């Protein structure tokens, strides 16, 4: 495992004054990817990772120092840096090294990586720490002084009495009322008090409705204890340790292993990074860590995209300064500037949301493994349904496998029943059956017993499309090659790709037939159905439409946790990580949604999703039951999920991948061209295909130019080439070399995605 990156000898020599003249290689902020060398003026302590102000043409610009170099033998005078923006480097040597690796591996610009390392809230000079003025009384004044002030300056006496009553003799100036400024100035001049300026943290959890109650470490079962022992050994001997895959069934107590491992890391003087896949899971994880480390709650920081600019600025600098020793966040938190990193935890490591869909297209889990190697830290990847890439690494001996095969509370896994919806459709004489008879009966039984249920459907909206039975016309998005989804709450047709909205037509736009019909169903339709079949039930819907309001998700989950709701209806936002002991029934509606799509990972994703959703049932003292409604009951993904058999599923799926050379037996990348002009996008990609085929490195398989499964999105036509290779670097370098010498039309955008997860 690589040793932690240190400052270069050249930089050390420059700081020590042994090198008379050193140049700084600066990446200029902006999309142009400009890198220039500047001379460093005397007295300016510059090291890689510093933010600097530089002259650029006739104006000043800002940038990041990438490296220090010896001065070139140029025959012109090199321009000097103007100033340092921050006295200390904001990017550590390790993160700079990781950034260069990301740019090289994923074939993206270094500028885009730097933007991820330094978020906008930190780069922008418009953001700063929030401060407030504090009136401080160092010693209580004598009674004679107070008596004198009562006659001569009663307002000053009142301020002193307030400060004396405050206990610590400190009060914010704002709390002393309007018009106190002149009084305080006079008192400060007279030596009666002093005014301090202190930073105020903009706490993302300041308005948390649920009080954090301290929790104590739980007794571990033998499997948990064995897993924890291996993690602790890795903490003590990081240079010998391999990444660890913690395969634990839902409810097996993986979080308790995380917490106790984090506690040991903190005792060793190390810091801890915890990654979660969804923003919705971050508050729950934060509460668990704050409850366990109640005496040091201020040392827990959060990083995710829902923070305000001010909150992100404060959290980032608390981390950099070492004030926060535990960082919890989504994908981008992998770049948190933690000093002395000792433990990295990647929860639900199989989740696709760890893959960035915009440049730089890195995978958060893989970058976490890389950073742990660079930092000399232990890393644990946890999941009930690991990605086949991580699972394959355990078989190759690259990762150590830790297993938790039983639930921590001793409860059995929930019983999973599969309902063939083809038979249900026959009962309804071809009509659409949303709730099978078995699921409806099970819901009624839970209501009678005071137990809770979850209904999962991975499609929001009311109906998936609006179709004319007379001519077959379907209302399509004018910008994307998808049908518009009907949303009854908004009374709109909405595109789930670009967000386009349209008025619901009363007649078919094509043939004017008034009998236009709704096809399919989403979470809104399920919600409406429940009001009819279970009018006595209290329920709520969780999806992207219902959770628009800030803290709406938190409030809804709190209501469900406190038994104010009987049934929760939701999309994948409720599929994982949630722990509700009173939930004894989970209903999965239309389990086939993600199964029949043009993606070799479709079976794996379906298995993972069904297993994760099923794991929400029976997590308390009561036995759980799961009812899976499907039109393809004999699918291997559904049958293996029904038996909670990850080993069986992975064995047959890996054999399929091996035969065709799909990951994890190689790397798969996608090259996409998109443009408002269909023919231009296709022709550009065909030209690139010809150039890629020339001098093609051995082992690389180059696919044909084909329309993307979603051939039009956001008004642009899309064509793609799929490439496969046993090794990633030769593939990336070949594609980047071809792109570098190809001049693209102005209205065509070409995107390269290494280790692609999205093929649509």
N, C-alpha and C positions, 0 to 999 in steps of 0.2 A: 504494500500500500504506500502511495507517495507520501513523503514527509510534508508537513505544512509549508506553504510557500512563504518565503522571507523576502526582505528588501534586497534588491540586486546589489552586487559589489560596487557597480558604478554609482548607483544612487547613494550608497553608504559613503563612498569616497567623496562624492560631491558635497554631502552634508558635513563631512568632516573637514572640508576645505582642501583635500589632496588633489582635486581635479580643478584646474583653473577655470575652464569654460566647458559647460555641459549644455546640450540642447534638450528641449522638451518636445516630444512628439505629441501633438494636441489634436484630438478629434473634435471638430467644431460642431456645436449643437445645430441640428437641422437635418433635413432629409437628403442633403446633397452628398453626405458621406465624405466631407473634406477632411483631410489629415495634413497638417503642416508642422514643420519644425520651427521652433522659436528659441532664441537665446534666452538664458535665464539671467536676469540682472543680479548683481551682487547683493547679498543680504536677503534674498528671497528663497526660503527653504521649500523647494519643490520636490515632491516624490510622486511616483505613479499613483493614480487615483485621486489626485488633487483636482479641484475645480478652479479654473483660472479665467481671467479676462484677458483677451488678446486683441491686437490690432488686425483688422481684416479689411483690406482696401482702405476706404476713408472713414471707417467707423469701427467701434468696438464690438466684439462678439464674445460669447462665452463658450467654454469647451472643457473637455476632460483630458488630463494628462494620461496617455497610455503607457509611455515608457520614457526613459532618459537615454540619450545617445551621445557619443562623442561628436564634437562639432565636425561638420563636413568641410571639405576643402573647396567650397564654392568661392567664386571670385566676386561675390557681392556681399554687402553687409546684411547680416540676418537681423530681422526685426526682433525686438525683445518682448517678453511677456509684460503686460501692463500691471497686473496685480493678482493676488490670490483672493478668491471669493470666500473661501473658508480656510481658517488657519491649519486645519488638519485634513488629511485625505479622507474623502467620504466613501471611497471604494477600497476595500482591503486587497492586498496582493492575491489572496486566495480567490476572491470573487472576480478580480481582473483575469486571472488565469482561467477560471471557469467560463467567463464571458468569451474569451478567445476560443476556447474549446467548442462552445455552443455555436459560434459563428462559423467555425470550420466544419463541424459535424453536420449541422442542419442547413448549411449553405445559405445563411442569412447575413445581413449587413451587421457590422460591429456596432454601428449607431443604434440600430433597433435593440441590440442586446444591452447597450449602455442605458437606454431608456427604461429597460426592465430593471436593471441594477439600481438605477437612481430614478424613482418615480417622479412624476411631474410635480407633486407637492413638495418634493425635496429640491429638485433642480431649479424651480422657479424662484426668483428673487422677490416675488410678490408675497410669498408666504414667510412667516416668521413666528417665533414663539409668542404665545399670548401672555401678557404680563398684567399685574395689578400692583397698585401702591398700597403698602401696609404701614399703618401707624404703630410704632413700637414704643412701649413704656418700659425702660430698663429697670427703674426702681420707683417704688411708690413715693410720691411727694409727701413732705411733712404736713401735719395738720394745719400749721400756720400758713403754709403756702396755699392750701386749698381754701382756707378762710379768707385770705387776702384776695384770691381770684374770684371768690363768690361776690365780692363787692365791686372789684375793678373790671373783671372779665368773666362773667358767668358762663359764657359759651365755652371758654377754655376749661373752666372747672367741670362742666358737664362732660367734655371729652375725656378728661382725666378720670372721672368717676366711671365712665364706660370702659375705659381701658383697664382700670383696676378690677372691675367686675368680670372682665373677660378671662381671668385666671392666669393666662400666660402673658398678659399685657400686650396682646397683638390683635388688631382689628383692621379689616380692609377699609381703606379710606371711603370707598363707595357706601359702606354701611353706616357712616357717620352723618349721612344726610346731605342734602343740597346746601351749597354755600359754606361748606366746611373748609374749603381750600385756603381761604385767607386766614382763618383761625389756625389751621395746622401750620401754615407757613410762619406765622408769628410765634407759635409755640416751639417750632423747631429752632427758630432763631434764638429764642430765649433759653434753649437747652432743656425744655420740659419733656420733649420726646424726640424721636428721629423717624424719618420716613425711609422705608426700604422698598425696593422693587423686586418682586418675586415672580417666577414663572407659574402659570396656571395650566394644569393639564386639561386638555379637552378629552374627557373620558368617554369612549364609545359606549360604555355600559353604565353611564351615570343615571339613566332613567330606567334601569332594570327593575321590573315589577316584582321579581321573585327574589327574596332575600337568600343570600348564600349561607348555608348551614355547614359548619365544619364537619368533615368526614374523617374517619380514622382508617388506616390500612386494614383491609379484610384478610381473614385467614385464607391461604391459598390451598387449593387441592393439589395432589401430587403432580399433575400435568402442568398446572400453572407454575408451581415451584420449580420444576425442571426447566421450563422455558425461561423464567426469570433468572435462574442460575447462569444460563448461557448468555443472556443479555448482560448480566453483571460481569461475567468473565470478559466479554468483549469491551466493556467499559474500562476494565482494569488493564487490558492488553489490546488496545485498539490497532496497533501495527500488525498484529497477528490475526485479527478477526476478519471474518467475511461478512457481507450483508446477510441479514437473517430474515427469512420469510416465516411469519407467524400465521400458520393456517389454523384458524379456530372457528368452529361452527358458530352460528349466530347464538348469542347468549352465553358463550363459553368463558367470558371474563377476560377478554383481551385488554379492555380498558384498565382493569386493575393491574395487569402486568405492566402496561405503559406507565401508570402512576407510580408504582413502586420503583420501576427502573429510573424514572425521572427524579424521584426523591434521592436515589443513590448518586445520580449524576450531579445534582446540586450539592450534595455533601462533599463530593470530590472537587468542588469549586468550578464545575463546568456549567455550561448553559445548554438549554434544551430547545429543539425545534420540533413542532408538531404540525404536520400537514393533514388537512381534511379536504375531501373532494368538493364539497358544496358549501356555499356561504351559509345555507340554512342550518348546517351542522355545527358551524363555528360557535354560536352562542351556547349550545349545549355542552360542547367540549370545554369552552372557557369556564362555565359554571362548575364542571366536575373538577377541573384543575384548581380553581379558586377555592372550592370546598376542601380539597385535600391539603392545599397550601394556604390555609386561611390566614396564617400569621404573616404571609408575605404576598398578599393579593396584589399589591402595587407592583410586584415584580413580574406579573403576567401581562403580556402585551398581545394585541390582536392586529392582524393585517389582512384586509380583504377589500374588494372593490366597492363595498357599500359604505366605507368610511368617508367622511367629508375630507376636504383638502387639509383643514386644520387638524383633524383627528389623525390623519395619516402622517402629517408632519411631526406631530408630537410623539406618536408611537414609534416612528422610525428613529428619531433622535434619542428616545429613551432606550431603544435597543442598542444603538451605536455607542452610547455612553456607558453601557453596562448596567443601567438602572433596572431594566427588565431582563430577567434571566430565563424566562420561559416565553417563547413566541408561538402563538397558535394562529394559523391562517390557512387560506386557500392556496392555490397553485403559486402565485407570485411571492408568497412568503418564503419560498425556497431561497430567495436572494436577501433575506433579512441579515443585516450586518452584525450578527452575533459574534462577540469575542469569545474565545476559549470554548468553541462548540464541542460538546462531548457526546450528545445523543440526538439522533434524528429519528423521528417516528413518522411513517407515512401510513395513515389509516385508510382502509378501503383502497388499497393500492391498485386494484384492478380498474378503477373508475376512469372512463374516457375523459372526464372533465379535467384531469391532470394534463391533458394535451392542449397546448395553446393553439387556437385556430387562426390567430393573426400573427404577423411577423413580430418577434422571432418564434417560429413554430416548434418550440422545445416541448419535451415531455417532463413535467414536474417531478415524477417519480424517478426517472432516469437521471435527471440533473441532481436530485437529492442524493442518489447513490454516488454520483461523481463528486459532489461537494464533500460528502462524508469521507471519501477516500483522500481528497486533497487536505481536509482539515484533521485527519487522523481521529475521526469520531465513529462511534458505533451507530449502526442504522438498522431499524426494524421495519419491515414491510408487513402490514397486517391485513388480513382479509379472510372472510369465510369462503370466498370464491376467487382465488388468486388468478391473475392474468396467466395465460399459458406461457408467456415469455418468462415471467418470474418462476413459474413452476418448472419449466424446462431448465432454468439455471440451477435449480436445486438438484435436478437429475444429473447435470453435468459437473456438480461439485463446486460451482461458482458461488452459490448461496448455501447457507446452512438452513435446514428445515426444522422448525419448531411446531409441534402439533398440539391442539386442544380439541379432542374429539367428542367431549361431553360438555353439556351445559354446566355452568358453575354451580347452579342451585340444585343440581341433581335431577332436574326435570327432564323428561324425555323430549325429543324433538316433536313438533306438532304433526298430527296426522294429516296427510295431504290426500284429498280426493279430487279426481279428475272427472269433469262433466263434459260429455260429448255434446256440443251445441248443435250438431247436425240433427240429433234426435229431438232436441228442444225445438228447433225450427220446424220439424215435422209436426210436433204437437200444436204449434201455432199456425199450421197450414201455410208454411212458407213465410210467415210474418217474422219480424225482427224480435228476438227474445233477448232482453238485456239481463234480467235476473232469472236464472233457472229456478225451478221449483225447489230444488235442494237448497240453494243459497237463500232463497226467500224464507224458507222454513227455519233455517239456521239463524238468520237475523232475528226472526220473531222470538226464537228460544232465548237468545242472548238478552234481548230486551226484557223478557219476563224474569230472567235471573239477575238483572242489574249488571250484566257484563258488557264490555265494549267491543266494537267491531271496526275493522278498516276495510274499505272497498278501494281497490287499486285499478285505475284505468289510465294507461299512458297516452291519453289523447284529450286535450282540453277543448272547450267549445260545446255547442249543443248538437250539431250535426256536421259530419265531415264534408258534406257537399250539398248543393241544391241542383236537382236534375229534373228535366222535363220528361215525363213518360211517353209523350207523343212523338217527339223528334229526337230525344236522347241528348239534347243540349245540356251541358254542365257549365255552371258559372265559374269561369276561370279568372285567375289573377292576370291583369294585362301586362305585368312585369315579370311574372314567373310561370314556369310550366307546372303549376299545381292548381287544384281546385280551391276555391274560397271556402272557408269554414264558417258556418253560421253560428253566431253568438247571440243567444236570446237576450242576455242581460243588456247588451248594448244595442240590440236590434240592428246588427250590422253583419255583413259578410267580410271576413278578415283573412288576409293571407298570413300564414304562420312563418313565411320565409322573409318577406320584405315589410310586412306590416300594413300593406295597402288595405283600405277599407272602402266598402261600397254599400249602397242602399239595397235592402232586400227587395227584389222585384216581385210585383203582384202577379205578373204574367211571364211566360217564357220569353226572353228577349229575342229568340230566334223565330218562333212560330206563333207567339202571342197566346198560346194555350194557357188558361188559368190554372190548370191542374199540376203546376210545378210542385215537386215533392222534395222533402228532406231525406237524405240518404245517410245511413250510419249514425253513430252517436258518440258523444263526448261526455266529459264530467258534468257539464250543465244539464244534459238530458238525464243522467243518472240522478242528479239532485232533484229534478222535477218529478221523476218517477217515484223516488222515496217519499215525497210529500203525499203521494196518492196511496201507495201500498203500506206505508208505515207512518201514518199521520201523527202518532203519539211519540215518535222518535225525535230526539234533538240531534242535529247533525250540522256539519260544516264542510265546506269544500276548500281544498288546498291545491291551487295551481297558479300559473303565472298571471292569470286574469284576476283571481280573487285576492292575491297577495300583493297588490300594487302599493298599498299604503305602507308607510314605514312602520316596522314592528308588527305588521299584521300577522305574519307567520308566528312570531314569538307569542303573541296574545292568543292565537287560535290553539297552538300546542299547549299553552298553559291551561286554557279552558278544558281541553281534552284530558290533560293530566289530572285536573281537579274534579273530574267526573261531571262537569257541566254539560258535556256532550256525550251522546251514545255512539254515534257513528262518524267516522272521518272518511271523506271521499277525497281522493287525490291522485296526482300523477307521480312521477318518480321522485318528487320532492319529499315524499313520505316513505320511500322504498327502503331506506337504510338508516342505521345509526340511532333510531328512535327507540326508547325503552319505556313501554307502558305496561306494567304488570297485570292490569285488569283487562287487557285485550286478549280475548280467547278465540276470536274468529277473524280470519283474513279472507276476503273474497277477491279473486283476480279475474277481472272481466276482460275478455278478448285477449287471451295470452298469446295469440298469434301475431300481434301487431308488428313486432320487430323481427319475426322469424323469416318472412318471405321477402327479403330485400336483397339487392345485388351486392352482397358484401360477404366475404368468406368468414367474417367474425360474427355473422348473424346468429348462428347457433350458440356460440359462446356467450354473447350478450343476453340472449333469451334465458339461458340457463342461469347466468349470474343474477339477472333481474328477478326471476321467479324465486330463486333461493333466498335472496335478500329480503324480498317482500314477505315470503313465508316466515322468515325469522322474526317478524314483528309479533307473531302469535305465541301464546303460552310462555311468556317470559316471567311469569309470577308463579304463584302456588297452584294455579288452575291449568288444566290441560288445554292445549291449543289445537285448533283445527283450521285447515286451509282448504278452500274450494277453488279449484282452477277451472275456469270455463274456456274451452278451446274447440276449434274446428279440426285440429290435427292432433288428436290425443296420443297417437303413436310416435310422434316426433321424439328422437333421442333426447333432445334438450328438455322436453317436458317430462319424459319418463325418468331420466336420471335426477332431475330436480325433485320429482315426487318422492324419490327414495333418499334424498339428501346425499347422493353418491357422487362426490366430486372426483374421486379416483377413477371410477368407471367412465364418467363423462370425459375426463381429460385423456384417458388412454385411447378412446376411439377417435376423439377430435384431433389429437396429435398425430395419429396414424394418417388421417386424411390430409393434414397439413404437410406431413413429410412426403407423401406421394406427389404433391403438387408444388413443393418447394416454397410454401407460404410460411410467414413467421410463425413460430420462432426458429425455423430452419433457414432463415435468410432474412433480408431486409426488403421492405416494400415501400416504394416512393411513388408519388403521383405528380406529374407535370401538367398543369392546367393553363389553358389560354382562354381569356374571356374578353368579349368586346360587344359593343352595341350592334356591330355588323357581323352577322353570322358567318358569311363567307370569309371575311378577313380573319376572324379568330381561327377558323378551321385551316386556312391556308398558312397562317403563321405557324401553327403547330405541325403541319405537314412539312414545312421547311425545316423546323427544328428536328423533326423525326429523321429527315435525310442526313442532317449534320451529326446527329447523335449516333447514327448507324455507322458513320465513318470512323475508323480506328476505335471501334467499340472494345473496351477492355475485356479480357476473358472473364466469363462467369456472369456477365450482366445480360439479363433478358429484357429486351426492349419490346413493349407491346405496340399495338397499332393505335393510330389516331381514331378515337371514338367519341361520340357525343357523351357528355357526362350523364349519369342517371337522371339528375335534375338539369335538363339541357338549357334551361333559362332561369335565371334568378336575378332579382334587382334590375331587370331590364337588360341584362347582358347574357349573350349566348356563350355557352361553355363547352369546351372540348378538352379531352385529357388523354394522356399516355401513362400507362402503368409500367413501372420498371422494377425489376427484382434482381437482387445480387446477394451472394453469400456474405459480403462485407460491405459496410456502409460507406466508408471513406472513399474508395475508388469510384463508387457510384456518384457521390456528391461532387467530387472533384471533376469528374467527366462532364456532368451536367452544367456545373458552374463555368467550366472552361468554354463550353459551347455557347452558353448565354452571354459570356463576356465578349465574345467576338461576333455576336449577332446583333444587328440593329433592328429593333422592334418598331412597328408602326406606333404612332403616338396614341392611338385609341385602342391598343391591345395591351392587356396586362397578362404577364406570364408569372405563375406562382409555382414554386417548387416546395413540396412537402415531404421531407424524409421521415420514415417510419409513420406513414399516414394512418390515421384511424378513421377518417371520414372519406368515403369514396363517392359521395353524392355530388 
